[in-house]
Amino acid sequence: MLTAYYVAWALVLGALVMFWAEHKTGLNDAETAITWKVAVAVGLAQVVAAVFPGTSRSAATIFAAMMFGTRNRGAATEFAFLVGIPTMYAASGYALLKELNAGTDENWAAFAVGFIASTVTAFIAVKWLLKYIQTHRFTGFAWYRIALGGALLLLVD
């Protein structure tokens, strides 16, 4: 139950960061630069997301980019997803190597279909999100995180 408690607070605190970042950023702010400061902040946000359960890697990196200089939410989101691609492929490759070294008898055709389907689905979802955030804020997602975090806190007590 201790883990659920921390996940709940990560959801709520992450939502507050989202509100703050949205407050600092205009809906279509023109600042799209990805500076070294932004890149380092995004990298540190990925570490935070890896260490704290309940922290979304995507959200942490998007809002780090927005808070540290990339005021355009589309550019921040695109950069966050681009830096996530090597991470996801590396994790998949590592899992694949572990399976190969373990000598398990896997259905590799099913694995390939699943890999391709998940890659295509991810790119479609990212494309939709990038179009969506051109005219919408992330505040709806922040309210969802508060509601979910609050519900978890009620259940954990």
N, C-alpha and C positions, 0 to 999 in steps of 0.2 A: 504493500500500500504506500510505502514511502516514495516509490518511483512515480506513482500516479499523482501524488501531491506535487512533486517537482514539475511534472509535465503540465499540470494545471496552471501552476504559476508561470511557467515558460510561455504558455498560450496567452495568458492575460498580459504579462509584461511585454511580450512580442507585439500584441495589439496596441499597447500604449506607444511603443516605438513607431508603429505604423502610422498612428494618428499624428505623432510629432513630425515624422518625415513628410506626410501629406500636407501638414500645415506649412512646412518650410518650402514646399514645391508647388508651383502653379500647375494647372491642368495641362498646359501645353508649353511649358517653359522651354526656351530654345537652347539652354546650356546642355550640350550633348558630349562634351569632352570627357574622355577617360584618361585621367592623369595618373601619375605614379601613386599619388595619395589615394585616389579612388581604388586603384588596383590593389594596393596593400590593405586598405580597409576591407575590400571584398574578400581577399585571402584570409584575413583575420576573422571575418564573419563566418567563413566556411569552417574554421577551426571551432568557433563558438558553437555552431550548429552541430558539429560532430561530437562535442563534449557534453552538451546539455540536452537531455531527452525532451522532446516536445518543441524543439526549435526547428523550424523549417529552413533547410539550406537555401532554397530558392528565395524565400522571403528575407532571410538574413542578408543575403548578398544583394538583393534588389535594394533594400532600404539602406544598407551601408553605402552603396553607390549613390543613392539619392541624398543621403545626409552629408557625404564628404565631397560633393561637388558636381555630380552629374544630375542636374535638376530636372532633366527630361525623363519622365518615368518610362517611356518606350526605350530610350537608349540604355537606361539602367537595367531594365528587364532583359533586353537583348544581350547585354554584356554578361549579366548573371547567368543566363542560360548557356551562353557560349563557353564560359569558364567551367560550367558543369559538365559539358560533353566529355572532355578528356577524363574527368573524374569518374563518370559513370562507365565509360568504356574500360578504364583501368580496373574498376571494381569487377566488372563483368569478366574481363580477361583473367583476373586473379582467381575468381570463382571457377572459371573454366579450367585453368591450370590445376587447381586443387582437385577437381573431378577427374581430370586426365591422369594425374599422379596417383590418385586413389585407386585407379583401375576399375572404376564402376562401369557397369554395363548400361549406358544411357541410350535413349532413343534420340540420336543426333539430328535426325530429320525434324522431329518435333521441336528440338531445341532451336534449330535454325529458323523454323517457322515462327516460333515464339519471339525470337530475337528480332526478326524482321518486322513482325507485327507490332511489337512494343516500340521499335524505333520509329516506324511510320506514324503510329498513334501519338508518340511524344512530339514529333515535329508538327503534326496537325494541331495538337493542343497548344503548343507554343505559338504557332502562327495565329490561332484564334485569340490567345491572350494578348499578344502584341497589338492586334487590331482593336480588341476590347478596351485596352487601357489608353488608347488614343483619346477616347471620349468619356472614360469613367475613372473614378478614383479607386483606391484599394480599401476605402473605409468600410465597405460591406463585408469584406473578408476580415477586417479587424473586429467588427461587431460579432461576427461568427466565432472568432477565436475567444472573445470575452464570454460569450454564451457557453461555449464548450468548456472553457476553463472554469467558469463558475459552476456549471453542472458537475464537473469532476470534483471540485472542492466540496460541494454538497454531498457527493457520494462517498468521498474518502473519509470525511469526519465521522 
